[in-house]
Amino acid sequence: TAPGSRQQVQGGESRAQPASGAPPARDTRAPFRFDYERFRRSLRHPVRGRRPGEDPETRARRMKIKEMMKFAWDNYKQYALGKNELRPLTKNGHIGNMFGGLRGATVIDALDTLYIMELEEEFQEAKQWVEKSFDLNVNGEASLFEVNIRYIGGLLATYYLTGEEVFKSKALELGEKLLPAFNTPTGIPRGVINLGRQGTRPQQHFLSFWGGMSWSWGWASAGSSILAEFGTLHLEFLHLSELSGNPVFAEKATLSLSSLSLSQVMNIRRVLNRVEKPQGLYPNFLSPVTGSWVQHHVSIGGLGDSFYEYLIKSWLMSDKKDSEAKKMYDDALEAIEKHLVKKSAGGLTYIAEWRGGILDHKMGHLACFSGGMIALGAEHAQEDRRQRHRELAAEITSTCHESYTRSDTKLGPEAFRFDAGSEATATRLSERYYILRPEVVESYMYLWRLTHDPKYRLWGWEVVQALEKHCRVEAGFSGIRDVYTTTPTHDNMQQSFFLAETLKYLYLLFCEDDVLSLEDWVFNTEAHPLPINHTDFRA
């Protein structure tokens, strides 16, 4: 919870039961109101920093990244406003099927970046679209994970940054639409939710009394739920509870027994702590029916990644009070160090994947966030671990940098391998693409803030130059299909996370540390800043 909570009137869900035959008692409690001004006073640094004197080169590089953001936004606004992403080559919009009929993913993802970069006119354009055109009355199949991290995360962050009520109200309304996903025998949510009230699905669905329906991804093993999806709700849902005064969101995030009498909803952490973990590792697929693992595939990249990230960030967001999250993180990282961290013949440290005890010597681009995560955790580790984890974080980040420098474009592939004499390069045609992903520059930002080693800014600037050379097109930025050719083919997609994450992390890399200070904020897995609860704050 954030500091405004001490004004809280617990409200909403538990009601005294009237005597038989008696009319229900009227609830005369005052409506809940989050104290935004008190929250802002609790922050230790101005959101946009104080901007003391800085060297001209750093400022010029930051301004270049701001120009890239304006260029990406302006083209989205011109050719695709209201669609989910811009197709910059064909100059039109893309809707896709991840968001269940929701529109404007790029708007919601870009809001806080526009605000932090002081692109005031562009921020007002985005805010106006949310006020006038953002329709939540949709009926379609949505990814619980993607809607949560992009839409809920983006709306919450923008509310905390600005205090504008429209962002809070939209976040709360949309959050309620996600609750049916949790109505499973274990309370572990399924991955797909129908955001409307009329959805039907022929098999493996659960109908909730909230009116929506949920089911598992068709490609997920045996109707399983995915670790990185059900493990990446905690930050956002705690803030939904904080802002609404309704504990049901937090109860869903931690999945304790709910005050809405869903007696079978159980605590996610209790389920995970009860189930046996092979070698202390967390496999990627869990049955929402039995609470048992479905496969023994372990990855710090896709399918697993943000579960680990949200453990350490939940502890930080709680002002280091959530000791259960910290212990789960420490134990998981210890198992990862023991079983998955390897060093190549050429001296590169990487985190392999694990398939039933057999190592797959590859890292996905998505796994490159882990350098930043381990560095962040190292700052708060016990003394015997601190230096080791700092070194591990730097080594993994260096390996991810190598995956960039060993390509012709100086951008990294979707996955890279350490086998058959290959190191930090993609060996399969299907893994050679780059879709404007942020994870490598995310780790550069954390390592810069925590060490101030100038190489991280140099590496970040290399990425800026590569993006400008190979991904910038006439009407926006596009991913490329092969990082190993200097004349790459573009994929015609400006991903919303390019504006939410890649450009935000690059911008922050060239900011002073007090801009979105790590003392005040944690970033959700879409780089949307959510505030730390300063429990020692006194108004």
Disulfide bonds with the S-S distance in Angstrom:
Cys368-Cys400 2.05
